Amino acid sequence: MSDKADKPEPTTQGGNVAERIIAEFFAGIILYGGLGYLAERLLDVPYLFMVGILIGVALSGYLLIKRFGSSE
Amino acid sequence: MKGLFAGLAKFVVAPAAVITLLIVWLRPAPGQETVPFEEVEPGVHDFDFPAIWEFSFGDSEFFHLTINKPMVQLIVAAVAILVFFIIASKKLRVVPKKWQFGLEYAYDFIRSGVARDILGHGYEKHVPFLVGIFFLVLVNNWFGEFFLLMFPTWSTIGFTMGLVAVVFFYYVAAGVSEHGLKYFAVQVVPSGVPLWLYPLIIPLEILSSFVTRPLTLTIRLFGNMFAGHLAVLVFVVGGGWLITESSSWLYNYAGFGAFALGLLVIAIELFLGFMQAYLFTMLTTTYIAGAVSHGH
């Protein structure tokens, strides 16, 4: 989990990155959207589903920027 | 070039002409009671197959096994690949003949073009798995255009999930054998993230590493094969319906157009079947590379 410098650069790095991005956003939306939906149902607050999705997208984007943003 | 045209005439134009003549011949005369070309429209039910064989062990529902067409296809593909490779590798020569050249080219396409390029050092031990995966996916994709079967096996999602489960366990096992149990920590704990975000990030990383990555792999292969086969069905069944059922001559001719487009879609499906097999193998290789690489 150190920097990307010592990793041998694969030729299909682009495809790998695209794959990771899709998987990451899916995971964020499913996890935090799901938690938000559950919270919305349990606490009876009408906007928590949307808030959960937004938190998931934000976290996924933050992680992706941390992982891939610095190498370019 | 002349040989190519002769091949085209033999394998594309002649069957197309035979099919067209058959349809013209089957076209009901005006006033005659029509027999539907297809009684039901194409849809998801075309991907459900009745059982060919059924086995029951006792009365329990759990031990009631059914074998249907996609399962048979999968076994046929596996046996065909096995037999082909065993026979082909029996009589190898230093100066290859035409078929051996093709075989070596196909093998080397995965070995050098995919495995060595992506995995780098120590790629040899993963080559058999990757070549096997590639040919299994390729042959089963091309079964969608193979005239006896006409059904791509991976367009039923259960089969794709099984295949991806195999790939998933393979790359997790590769990672564990490379890093030990530290592999899971390496996959899950992010770098360069403040400590107070860890409770939010780690569930996300678990989900993205072990759930959504295999899921996207599944959806890609399944979706492409399903949509392609459905497009072929719509063009062919719809074209047949227009030719045989419709009363207007304009629609009849449009039916021939739809049929021709159906043949075009089948040709595109041949290409897409190869493309998806290559992409699936390539993504499998990148997953293995991500699992075994140091300094992730």
Boltz contact constraints between the chains, C-beta under 6 A:
constraints:
  - contact:
      token1: [A, 1]
      token2: [B, 191]
      max_distance: 6.0
  - contact:
      token1: [A, 2]
      token2: [B, 295]
      max_distance: 6.0
  - contact:
      token1: [A, 6]
      token2: [B, 295]
      max_distance: 6.0
  - contact:
      token1: [A, 7]
      token2: [B, 295]
      max_distance: 6.0
  - contact:
      token1: [A, 8]
      token2: [B, 120]
      max_distance: 6.0
  - contact:
      token1: [A, 10]
      token2: [B, 118]
      max_distance: 6.0
  - contact:
      token1: [A, 11]
      token2: [B, 117]
      max_distance: 6.0
  - contact:
      token1: [A, 12]
      token2: [B, 118]
      max_distance: 6.0
  - contact:
      token1: [A, 16]
      token2: [B, 286]
      max_distance: 6.0
  - contact:
      token1: [A, 22]
      token2: [B, 216]
      max_distance: 6.0
  - contact:
      token1: [A, 23]
      token2: [B, 208]
      max_distance: 6.0
  - contact:
      token1: [A, 23]
      token2: [B, 212]
      max_distance: 6.0
  - contact:
      token1: [A, 23]
      token2: [B, 213]
      max_distance: 6.0
  - contact:
      token1: [A, 23]
      token2: [B, 216]
      max_distance: 6.0
  - contact:
      token1: [A, 24]
      token2: [B, 208]
      max_distance: 6.0
  - contact:
      token1: [A, 26]
      token2: [B, 212]
      max_distance: 6.0
  - contact:
      token1: [A, 27]
      token2: [B, 204]
      max_distance: 6.0
  - contact:
      token1: [A, 27]
      token2: [B, 207]
      max_distance: 6.0
  - contact:
      token1: [A, 27]
      token2: [B, 208]
      max_distance: 6.0
  - contact:
      token1: [A, 27]
      token2: [B, 212]
      max_distance: 6.0
  - contact:
      token1: [A, 28]
      token2: [B, 204]
      max_distance: 6.0
  - contact:
      token1: [A, 31]
      token2: [B, 203]
      max_distance: 6.0
  - contact:
      token1: [A, 31]
      token2: [B, 204]
      max_distance: 6.0
  - contact:
      token1: [A, 31]
      token2: [B, 207]
      max_distance: 6.0
  - contact:
      token1: [A, 59]
      token2: [B, 200]
      max_distance: 6.0
  - contact:
      token1: [A, 59]
      token2: [B, 204]
      max_distance: 6.0
  - contact:
      token1: [A, 66]
      token2: [B, 192]
      max_distance: 6.0
  - contact:
      token1: [A, 66]
      token2: [B, 193]
      max_distance: 6.0
